[in-house]
């Protein structure tokens, strides 16, 4: 059954849905239903109440011991906030991680935050599942260039984070310069699935890993771009050291950070601000100041060069003993305003907006749509857009501008499925 077929199934097409259900392995369908229920935070009894049935009925359906009726599947899909196509698609069910993400939280969030987190983790999981499904439809597997897990334990997590950052920069051939394209690097050269989502304000990022999906990261779109980059690098460090441990990272949630978080923080700073390159540029600044300490303006320009926050840069310089301890705190207490200083210096702004979905994800969706594997409605849902916006995105991805000899700009079609040769 194609994805297009499953898109058009609805409550009025009971016969068609019944025919589809007869061809599906009931155990695989039951597993999908169970994962969807858990991801939504629902109990078997609550699901049974939706069907006016006993809990044992849900138990039997999820085990694949009792065939589900079309009307029951329609009601459960609505209850779980899923489409029918997600349950009757081809392939093996994907291991859910939304439940594990929420289980990783320490006690503390209020009910409103918990509800928001539940919605965020579910959407994160659905996007990762959709990404995998697009790869299946187009036959395009995401290459995984994963190193073995690095040890993060030891007497000094900060030193371990520094060592791993150097090793990863060497493995990826990055030298000691700034990483302005961090997201593209981790998506294309490592093989992580990176999304930029509207998360709860105090959540900086989320990370999860399964054998089917690989490494998956969501960073908070509401945070400034330099903060998002540090959060993404932090989760990359988490992936490198404790791949099978999911995480929801909060901003300033605890005073005493666990060793793993100290490791990931240190890794992020060292990965974005490598010691050798940063020391070289700092000493160049010192020479230009006749050996004196750089000014706040110098810090702003250096932070802009590395595309990090001034605070993150100052902390890193203190860590490398290039600035006296407490320099950033003194600047902050003196009323130093970073954004005003950047504006006065005329520093060009780095892009703040990032696409919610990876570019590769979008290209795969367009390719599947062009092949007829997706209906227009399903295509729009994969792009998390209405149909008009989905058409605009498709048009922008399948054409490129070119200027002719007379200076006129025209759009040329791109063949996304043709061989490179």
BALO-413751 format. One record per atom (N, C-alpha, C, O): residue in one letter; x, y, z. Coordinates in steps of 0.1 Angstrom, whole numbers, plus 5000, padded with zeros to 4 digits. Example, Ala and Ser with C-alpha at 12.3 -4.5 7.8 and 13.67 -1.06 7.14 Angstrom:
% BALO-413751
A513249435078;A512349555078;A513249675078;A514249675085;S512849785071;S513749895071;S512950005079;S513450115080;
END
This chain:
% BALO-413751
X500849885000;X500050005000;X500950125000;X501850135008;X500650224991;X501450344991;X500950445001;X499850435007;X501850545004;X501450645014;X500250725009;X499450775016;X500250734995;X499050814990;X497750744993;X496750804996;X497750604992;X496550534995;X496150555009;X494950575012;X497050545018;X496750565032;X496250705036;X495450725045;X496650805028;X496250935030;X494750955028;X494051025036;X494250885018;X492850905015;X491850825023;X490650835021;X492350735032;X491450665040;X490750755050;X491350845055;X489550725052;X488750815062;X487650735068;X487450615065;X486850805076;X485750735082;X484650685072;X483950595075;X484650755061;X483650715051;X484050595042;X483250545034;X485350555043;X485850455035;X486150325043;X487250275043;X485150285050;X485350165059;X485750045052;X486649965057;X485150025040;X485549905032;X487049905028;X487749805029;X487450025024;X488850035020;X489750015031;X490849945030;X489450065043;X490250055055;X490349905059;X491349855064;X489149845059;X489149705062;X490049615054;X490649525058;X490049645041;X490849575031;X492349595035;X493149505034;X492749725038;X494049755042;X494449675055;X495549625056;X493549675065;X493849605077;X494049455076;X494849395083;X493449405066;X493549255064;X494949225059;X495449115060;X495649325052;X496949305047;X498149335056;X499249315053;X497749395067;X498849445077;X499049335088;X498149275093;X500349325091;X500649235103;X500049295115;X500449405119;X499149225122;X498449285134;X499449305145;X499149395153;X500549235146;X501549265156;X502249395154;X502449475164;X502549425141;X503149555138;X502249675141;X502549775146;X500949655137;X499949755139;X499749775154;X499649885159;X499649665162;X499449675176;X500649745183;X500449825192;X501849725178;X503049795184;X502949945181;X503250025189;X502549975169;X502350125165;X501350185174;X501550295179;X500250115177;X499150175185;X499650185200;X499350285206;X500450095204;X500950105218;X501950215219;X501850295229;X502850235209;X503850345210;X503150475209;X503550565216;X502050485201;X501350615200;X500650645213;X500550765217;X500050545219;X499350565232;X500350615243;X500050705250;X501450545244;X502450585254;X503050725251;X503250805260;X503250755238;X503850885235;X502850995238;X503251105242;X501550965238;X500551065241;X500251065257;X499551155262;X500850975264;X500750975278;X499350915283;X498850955293;X498750825275;X497450765278;X497650625283;X498550555280;X496650585292;X496750445297;X495850355288;X495050405280;X496050225290;X495150135283;X493750145287;X492850135278;X493450185299;X492050205303;X491450325296;X490250315292;X492150425295;X491650545288;X491350515273;X490350565268;X492250435267;X492050405253;X490850315252;X490050325243;X490650225262;X489450135262;X488250215263;X487150175257;X488250315272;X487050395274;X486650465261;X485450485258;X487550495252;X487250565239;X486450465230;X485750505222;X486750335232;X486050235224;X484850175231;X484150085226;X484550225243;X483550155251;X483750005253;X482849925251;X485049975255;X485449835256;X486249815269;X486549905276;X486549685272;X487249655283;X488749675281;X489249675269;X489549695291;X490949715290;X491649595283;X492649615276;X491149475286;X491749355280;X491649365265;X492449295258;X490649435259;X490549445245;X491749525239;X492249485229;X492149635246;X493249715242;X494549625243;X495449635234;X494649555254;X495749465256;X495949365244;X497049345239;X494849305240;X494849205229;X495149275216;X495949215208;X494649395214;X494949465201;X496349505200;X497049485190;X496949555211;X498349595211;X499249475210;X500449485205;X498849355214;X499649235213;X499549175199;X500249085195;X498549225191;X498249165178;X497449035179;X497348965169;X496849015190;X496048895192;X494548905188;X493848815186;X494149035187;X492749055183;X492749165172;X493249275174;X492249135160;X492249235149;X491449355153;X490349345159;X491949465149;X491149595152;X490149625141;X490449595130;X489049675145;X488049715135;X488349855129;X488949935136;X487949875117;X488150015111;X487650125120;X488350225122;X486450115125;X485950225134;X486750245146;X486850355151;X487250135152;X488150145164;X489450215160;X489950295168;X490050185149;X491250245145;X491050395143;X491850475147;X489950435137;X489650575134;X489550645148;X490050755149;X488850585157;X488650655170;X489950665178;X490250765184;X490750555178;X492050565185;X493050655178;X493750725185;X493050665165;X493950755158;X493650905162;X494550975165;X492350935163;X491951065167;X492351095182;X492751205185;X492150995190;X492451005204;X493951025207;X494351095216;X494750965198;X496250975200;X496751095192;X497951115192;X495951165185;X496451275177;X497251235165;X498151305161;X496951125159;X497651075147;X496751055135;X495551065136;X497351045123;X496551015111;X496550865109;X497350795114;X495550825102;X495450675099;X496650625091;X497050515094;X497150705082;X498250665074;X499450625083;X500350545078;X499650685095;X500750655103;X500750515109;X501750465112;X499550465110;X499350325115;X499450225105;X499850105108;X499050255093;X498950145082;X500050165072;X499950105061;X501050245075;X502150255065;X502950125065;X502950055074;X503750115054;X504649995053;X505750005062;X506050115068;X506549895064;X507749905072;X507449865087;X506349865091;X508549845094;X508449815108;X508149935116;X508550045113;X507449925128;X507150035136;X508450095142;X509450025144;X508450225144;X509650295149;X509550295164;X508550325170;X510650265171;X510750275185;X510450415190;X511150505186;X509550435199;X509150565204;X510150615214;X510650535222;X510450745214;X511350795224;X510750905232;X511350955242;X509550955229;X508851065236;X508651025251;X508851105259;X508250895253;X508050855267;X509350855275;X509450905286;X510450815268;X511750815275;X512250955278;X512850975288;X511951045269;X512351185271;X511651245283;X512351305292;X510351215284;X509651275296;X510051195309;X510151255320;X510451075308;X510850995319;X512251045324;X512551025336;X513051105315;X514351155319;X514351275328;X515351315333;X513151345329;X513051465336;X513051445351;X512551345356;X513851525358;X513851525372;X512551595377;X511951675370;X512051555389;X510851615394;X510951775395;X512051825399;X509951845392;X510051985393;X509152065384;X508452165389;X509052035371;X508152115362;X506752125367;X506152025371;X506152245366;X504752255369;X503852185359;X504352145348;X502552175361;X501652095352;X501652165338;X501552085328;X501652295338;X501552365325;X502852325317;X502752305305;X504052335323;X505252305317;X505252155312;X505752125301;X504752065321;X504751925317;X503851895305;X504251815296;X502751965304;X501851955293;X502552005280;X502451935269;X503252115281;X503952175270;X505052075265;X505252055254;X505752025275;X506851925272;X506251805265;X506851745256;X505151755270;X504551635264;X504151665249;X504451575241;X503651775246;X503351815232;X504651825224;X504651785212;X505651895230;X506951915222;X507551775219;X508051755208;X507651695229;X508351565227;X507551475217;X508251405209;X506251485217;X505551405207;X505751455193;X505951385184;X505651595192;X505951645178;X507351615173;X507551595162;X508351625183;X509651585179;X509751445174;X510451425164;X509151355181;X509151215177;X508451195163;X508951125155;X507351265161;X506551245149;X507451295137;X507351245126;X508151405139;X508951465128;X510051365125;X510351345113;X510651305135;X511751205132;X511151085125;X511851025116;X509951035129;X509350925122;X509050965108;X509250885098;X508551085105;X508251135092;X509451135083;X509451105072;X510551185089;X511851185082;X512251045078;X512651035066;X512150955086;X512450815083;X511550755072;X512050685063;X510250795073;X509350745063;X509650815049;X509550745039;X510050935049;X510451005036;X511650935030;X511750915018;X512550895038;X513750815033;X513250685027;X513850645017;X512350615034;X511850495028;X511150515015;X511350435006;X510350615014;X509550645002;X510550674990;X510250644978;X511650744993;X512550784982;X513750694981;X514550714972;X513950604990;X515150514989;X516350584992;X517450554986;X516350685001;X517450775004;X517850755019;X517250835027;X518650665023;X519050655037;X520050755041;X520950795034;X519850815053;X520750915058;X522050845063;X522050755071;X523150885057;X524450825061;X524750855075;X524650965079;X525250755082;X525650775096;X527150765098;X527750655096;X527750875100;X529150885102;X529450905117;X530051005121;X529050805125;X529150815139;X530450755144;X530850645140;X531150825153;X532250755160;X531850665171;X530650675175;X532650585176;X532350505188;X532050605200;X532550725199;X531350565210;X531050655221;X532350685229;X533150595231;X532550815232;X533750855240;X533450835255;X532250855259;X534450805263;X534250805277;X534050945283;X534851035279;X533150965291;X532951105297;X533151105312;X533051205319;X533450985318;X533550975332;X535051005336;X535950995327;X535251035348;X536651065353;X536651175363;X535551235366;X537751205368;X537851305379;X537551445374;X537251535382;X537751475360;X537551605355;X536751605342;X537251585332;X535351625344;X534551625332;X534851735322;X534751715310;X535351845327;X535651955318;X536851925309;X536851955297;X537851855315;X539051815307;X538651705297;X539151705286;X537751615301;X537251515291;X536551575280;X536751535268;X535751675283;X534951745272;X535951815262;X535751815250;X536951875267;X537951945259;X538651845250;X538851865238;X539051725255;X539751625248;X538851575236;X539351555225;X537551545239;X536651495229;X536451595218;X536351565207;X536351725222;X536151825212;X537251835202;X537051845190;X538551825207;X539651815199;X539651695189;X539951705178;X539251585195;X539251455187;X538251465176;X538451425165;X537051525179;X535951535169;X536351635158;X536051615146;X536951745162;X537351845152;X538451775143;X538351805131;X539351695148;X540251625140;X539551525131;X539951515119;X538651455136;X537951345129;X537251405117;X537151355106;X536551525119;X535751585109;X536551685100;X536051745091;X537851695103;X538751785095;X538351925095;X538351995085;X538151985107;X537652115109;X538652225112;X538352335111;X539852185115;X540852275119;X540552345132;X539952285140;X540952475133;X540752545146;X540052675144;X540152765152;X539252685133;X538552805130;X537052805134;X536652695140;X536352905132;X534952905136;X534052815128;X534352785116;X532952765134;X532052675127;X530752755125;X529852745133;X530652825114;X529452905111;X528252825107;X527152865108;X528552705101;X527452615096;X527352495104;X527352385099;X527252505117;X527152395127;X526052295123;X526352175123;X524852345121;X523752255119;X523952175106;X523752055107;X524352235096;X524652165083;X525752065085;X525651955079;X526752095093;X527852005095;X527351875102;X527651765098;X526551895113;X526051775120;X525051695112;X524951575114;X524351765104;X523351685096;X524051615084;X523751495082;X524951675077;X525551615065;X526751535068;X526951435062;X527651585077;X528851515079;X528851415091;X529751325091;X527851425099;X527751325110;X526551235108;X526551115111;X525451295104;X524151215101;X523151225112;X522451135115;X523151345119;X522151365130;X520851435123;X520951495113;X519751405129;X518451475125;X518251595134;X518051575146;X518351715129;X518251835137;X517051915133;X516951955121;X516251945143;X515052025141;X515052145150;X515652145160;X514452255145;X514352375153;X512952405156;X512152445147;X512552375168;X511152375172;X510752475183;X511652525190;X509552505184;X509052595195;X508952515208;X507852445210;X509952515216;X509952435228;X509552525240;X509352655238;X509252465252;X508952545264;X510152645266;X511252615264;X509852765271;X510952875272;X512152835279;X513252865275;X512052755290;X513152715298;X513952595292;X514952555297;X513352535282;X514052415276;X514952465265;X514452525255;X516252425265;X517152475255;X517152375243;X517352415232;X517052245246;X517152145236;X516752005241;X516551985253;X516551915231;X516151775235;X517051685226;X517351715214;X517351575232;X518151475224;X517651335227;X517251295238;X517551255216;X517251115217;X517951035207;X518351085196;X518050905209;X518650815200;X517950675200;X517650625211;X517650625188;X517250485187;X517950425175;X518550495167;X518050295174;X518750235164;X518150265150;X518850275140;X516850275149;X516150305136;X516350445132;X516650475121;X516150545141;X516250685138;X517650745139;X517850845132;X518450685147;X519750745149;X519750855159;X518750865167;X520650945158;X520751065167;X519751175163;X519751215151;X518951215172;X517951325169;X518051435179;X518051405191;X518051555174;X518151675183;X517151775179;X516851795167;X516551845189;X515651955187;X516152065195;X516352055207;X516352185189;X516752305197;X515552405197;X514752405188;X515652495206;X514552585208;X514552705199;X515552785199;X513552715190;X513552825180;X513352965187;X513753065181;X512852965199;X512553095206;X513853155212;X513853275215;X514953075212;X516153135218;X516953205207;X516853175195;X517853295211;X518753355201;X519653255193;X519853145198;X520053295181;X520753205173;X522053155180;X522453035179;X522853245186;X524053195193;X523753105204;X524553015207;X522653125211;X522253025222;X521852895216;X522252785222;X521152895205;X520752765198;X522052685194;X522052565195;X523052755189;X524252685185;X524952625197;X525452505195;X525052695208;X525652635220;X524852515224;X525352415229;X523452525224;X522652415228;X522852295219;X522852175223;X522952315206;X523152205196;X524452145198;X524552015198;X525552215201;X526852165204;X526852085217;X527451975218;X526052125227;X525852055239;X525251915237;X525751815242;X524251915229;X523551785226;X524451695217;X524351575219;X525251755209;X526251675201;X527251605211;X527551485209;X527651675221;X528551615231;X527751505239;X528451405242;X526551525241;X525751425248;X525651305239;X525851185244;X525451315226;X525351205217;X526651135217;X526751005216;X527751205217;X529151145216;X529451055228;X530250965227;X528851095240;X529351025252;X528250935258;X528650825263;X526950975258;X525950885263;X524750875253;X523750935255;X525050805243;X524150805231;X522750745234;X521750795229;X522750655243;X521450585246;X520650645258;X519650595262;X521150765263;X520550835274;X519850955268;X520451055265;X518450955267;X517751075262;X517851195272;X518151175284;X517651315267;X517851435276;X516951545271;X516751565259;X516351605281;X515651735279;X516551835287;X516551835300;X517151925280;X518152025287;X517352155290;X516752215282;X517552195303;X516952315308;X518052425309;X519152385311;X517552545309;X518552655311;X518552685326;X517552715332;X519752675332;X519952715346;X519052655356;X518552715365;X518752525354;X517752455363;X518352415376;X517652415386;X519652375376;X520252325389;X521552395391;X522252435382;X521852415404;X523152485407;X524252385406;X525352425401;X524052265411;X525152165410;X524852075398;X524051985399;X525652095387;X525352015375;X525951885376;X527151865380;X525251775371;X525851645370;X527151645361;X527251725353;X527951545363;X529151535356;X528951525341;X529651585333;X527851455337;X527551445322;X527251585316;X527651615305;X526551665324;X526151795319;X527451885319;X527551965309;X528251875329;X529551945329;X530351905317;X530951995310;X530451785314;X531151735302;X530551795289;X531351845281;X529251785287;X528651835275;X528751985274;X529052035263;X528752065285;X528952205284;X530352235280;X530552325272;X531352165286;X532752195283;X533052155268;X533752225261;X532452045264;X532552005250;X532052105240;X532752145231;X530852165243;X530252265235;X531152385233;X531352435222;X531652435245;X532552555244;X533852525236;X534252605228;X534452405239;X535652375232;X535452345217;X536352375209;X534352285214;X534052255200;X533752385192;X534252395180;X533052475197;X532752605190;X533952705192;X534052785183;X534652695202;X535752795205;X537052715208;X537552705219;X537652645197;X538852565200;X539952645205;X540252755202;X540652585215;X541652655223;X542752715214;X543152835216;X543352635204;X544452685197;X544152805188;X544852905189;X543052805181;X542652915173;X542253035181;X542553145178;X541553015192;X541053125201;X542253185207;X542353315208;X543153115212;X544353165219;X545153255209;X545653365212;X545353205196;X546053275186;X545453415183;X546053515183;X544153415182;X543453545179;X543453635191;X543453755189;X543353575203;X543353665215;X544653725216;X544753845220;X545753655214;X547153715215;X547353825204;X548053915207;X546753805193;X546853905182;X546154035187;X546654145185;X544954015194;X544354135200;X545154205210;X545254325211;X545854125219;X546754175229;X547854255223;X548154365228;X548454205212;X549554275206;X549054405201;X549754505201;X547854405195;X547254535190;X547054635201;X546854755198;X546854585213;X546654675225;X547954685233;X547854725245;X549054665227;X550354675234;X550454595246;X551054635257;X549854475245;X549954375256;X548854385267;X548854305276;X547954485265;X546954505275;X545754415272;X545754345261;X544754405281;X543654315279;X542754385268;X542654505267;X542054295261;X541154345251;X539954425257;X539754415269;X539354515249;X538254595254;X536954515253;X536954415246;X535854565259;X534554505256;X534154495241;X533554405237;X534554605234;X534354605220;X535054485213;X534554425204;X536354455217;X537054345212;X536354215214;X536254125206;X535754205226;X535054075229;X533854065220;X533553955216;X533154175218;X531954165209;X532354125195;X531654035189;X533454175190;X533854145176;X534353995176;X534153925166;X535053955186;X535553815186;X534453715187;X534453615181;X533453745196;X532253665197;X531453655184;X530953555180;X531353765177;X530753775164;X531453685154;X530853615145;X532853685154;X533653605145;X533353455147;X533353385137;X533153415159;X532953275162;X531453235162;X531053125164;X530553345161;X529153325161;X528753255175;X528053155175;X529153315186;X528753265199;X528353395207;X528653505203;X527753375218;X527353485227;X528653545233;X529653475235;X528553675237;X529653735244;X529953665257;X531053655262;X528853625264;X528953555276;X529753425274;X530653395282;X529353345264;X529953225261;X531453235258;X532253155263;X531753345251;X533153375248;X533953405260;X535053355262;X533353495269;X534053535281;X534353425290;X535453405296;X533353335292;X533453215300;X534653125295;X535453075302;X534653115282;X535753025276;X537053095278;X538053025281;X537153225276;X538453295278;X538953285293;X540153265296;X537953285302;X538353265316;X538753125318;X539753105326;X538153035312;X538452885313;X539852865308;X540552785314;X540352935298;X541652915292;X542653015299;X543853015295;X542153085309;X543053175317;X543553285309;X544653335311;X542853325299;X543153445291;X542553565296;X543053675293;X541453555304;X540853665311;X540853635326;X540753515329;X540853725335;X540753705349;X539453645352;X538353675346;X539353545362;X538153485366;X537153595371;X537553685378;X535853585366;X534853685371;X534753805361;X533953895364;X535453805350;X535453915341;X533953935336;X533554055335;X533353825332;X532053845326;X531053895337;X530253985334;X531153845349;X530253885360;X530454035362;X529454105365;X531654085362;X531954225364;X531354315353;X530754415356;X531454265341;X530854345330;X529354345331;X528754455329;X528754235335;X527354235336;X526854315347;X525854395346;X527554315358;X527154395370;X527354545368;X526654625374;X528254575358;X528454715355;X527454775345;X527554885341;X526554685341;X525454725332;X525854715317;X525254785309;X526854635314;X527154615300;X526054555292;X525554445296;X525654615281;X524454565273;X525054515260;X525454595251;X524954395258;X525654335246;X524954375233;X525654425224;X523654375232;X522954415220;X523254555216;X523454585204;X523254645226;X523554785223;X524954805218;X525254875209;X525854725224;X527254735220;X527454685206;X528154745198;X526754575202;X526854525189;X526354615179;X526954635168;X525254685182;X524654785173;X525554905171;X525754955160;X526254955182;X527155065181;X528355025172;X528855115165;X528754905173;X529954865165;X529554835151;X530454815142;X528254825148;X527854805134;X528154665129;X528354635117;X528154565138;X528354425135;X527154375127;X526054385132;X527454315115;X526354255108;X525654145115;X526354055121;X524354135115;X523654035123;X523753905116;X523653885104;X524053795124;X523953665119;X522553625117;X521653685124;X522253535108;X520853495105;X520153445118;X520753355125;X519053495122;X518353455134;X517353335131;X517253245138;X516753345119;X515753245115;X516353125109;X517253135100;X515953015113;X516352885107;X515152805104;X514152815110;X515252725093;X514052645090;X513752545100;X514752485106;X512552525103;X512152425113;X512652285109;X513152205117;X512552255096;X512852125091;X514252125084;X514552225078;X514952015085;X516252005078;X515952025063;X514951975058;X516952085056;X516752105041;X516651965034;X515851955025;X517351875039;X517351735032;X515951675034;X515351615025;X515351695046;X513951655048;X513051715038;X512151645032;X513151845036;X512251915027;X512451865012;X511451845005;X513651845008;X513951784995;X513351644993;X512751614983;X513451565003;X512851435002;X511351435001;X510751364994;X510751535008;X509251545008;X508851584994;X507851534988;X509651684988;X509251724974;X509451614964;X508651594955;X510551534966;X510751424957;X509651314958;X509251264948;X509251284970;X508251184972;X506951234966;X506151164960;X506651364967;X505451424961;X505451424946;X504451384940;X506651454940;X506751454926;X506651314920;X506151294909;X507051214928;X506951074923;X505551024925;X505150914920;X504651094932;X503251044934;X503150954946;X502150894948;X504150954955;X504150874967;X503350944978;X502850884987;X503151074976;X502451154986;X501251234979;X501551294969;X500151234985;X499051324981;X499451464985;X500351484993;X498751564979;X499051704983;X498851734997;X499551805004;X497751675003;X497451695017;X498451635026;X498851695036;X498951515022;X499951455030;X501351525029;X502051545039;X501651575017;X502851655015;X502851775023;X503851805029;X501751845024;X501651965032;X501751925047;X502452005054;X501251815051;X501351775065;X502851745069;X503351775080;X503551685059;X504951655062;X505751785064;X506651785071;X505351885056;X506052015057;X505552105068;X506052215070;X504552055075;X503952125086;X503452265081;X503752375087;X502752265070;X502252385063;X500952365057;X500452245056;X500252465054;X498952455046;X499352425031;X500552435028;X498352395023;X498652355009;X499252465001;X500152444993;X498852585003;X499352704996;X500852714999;X501752734990;X501252715012;X502552735016;X503452615011;X504552625008;X502852495012;X503552375007;X503852384992;X504952344988;X502952434984;X503252454970;X504352554968;X505252544960;X504352664976;X505452764975;X506752704979;X507752724972;X506852624989;X508052554993;X508552464982;X509752464979;X507652384977;X508052294966;X508552374954;X509552324948;X507952484950;X508452554939;X509852614942;X510652614933;X510052654954;X511352714957;X512452614957;X513652644955;X512152484960;X513152374961;X513452314948;X514452254946;X512452324938;X512652254925;X513152344914;X513252304903;X513352474917;X513852564907;X515052644913;X515152654925;X515852694904;X516952784908;X516952904899;X516752884887;X517353014904;X517353134895;X518653144887;X519753094892;X518553194875;X519753204867;X519553334858;X518453354853;X520653404856;X520553534848;X521053504834;X522153444832;X520253544824;X520653514810;X521653624806;X521953714813;X522053624793;X522953714787;X522453854787;X523253954787;X521153874787;X520554004787;X520254064801;X519654164802;X520653984811;X520354034825;X519054004831;X518754044842;X518253924824;X516953884829;X517053754838;X517853664834;X516353754849;X516453644858;X515253544854;X514153584853;X515553424853;X514553314850;X514853204860;X515853184865;X513753124861;X513853004870;X514052874862;X513352854852;X515052804866;X515352674859;X514852554868;X515152564880;X514252454862;X513852344870;X515052254875;X515952244867;X514952204886;X515952114891;X515351964891;X514251944896;X516151874886;X515751734887;X516351674900;X517551654901;X515451644910;X515951594922;X516251444922;X516951404931;X515751374912;X515951234912;X516951184902;X517351064902;X517451274893;X518351224883;X519751194888;X520151244899;X520451114882;X521851074886;X522751194884;X522551274875;X523751204893;X524651324892;X525451324879;X525751434874;X525751204873;X526551194861;X525751244849;X526151244838;
END
